[in-house]
Each structure stands twice: as structure tokens, then as C-alpha cells.
Amino acid sequence: MAIATETTLRIRLEEAARAVRGYKAAHDDEVEVRDGIIIEAVQAEIPVAHIARWCGLSRPRINQIIAENWPR
């Protein structure tokens, strides 16, 4: 019985881990797209306060995204 339980738990954990990796990859992709749009908005001279309100982030977070992603 212990071997069957171990096998079942291993399979369930592997499936859950794959699902989490898929979710994280999709999340990371969407964050990258959002951050790119934020940079576009800044380059279009949209006020940071507007950008923050539109995407539901704080102005300091927007400034951090700008600092991390501004074209060099």
C-alpha cells in the first residue's frame, strides 16, 4: 500500500509542479508585455500617475519598471 501511495503522490506532485511552471511562464510573459507597454506609454509622454492608475500599480512601482526596462 505504501508504494501505491508513494507513486500516486509522486504523480500528483509532478502534475501540480508542471501546472505551476506553466502558470508562472504565462504570468511572466504577461508581465513582460505589460512592462513593454508601460515603456511605450512613458515614451509617448503619458504621465506616470495615469499609467499607474490604468494598470493598477503604484507610481513608485512604475518608476521601478521604467528604471529596469528603459532602453539604453
Secondary structure, DSSP 8 states (H G I E B T S, - for coil): -HHHHHHHHHHHHHHHHHHHHHHHHHHHHHHHHHHHHHHHHHHTT--HHHHHHHHT--HHHHHHHHHHH---
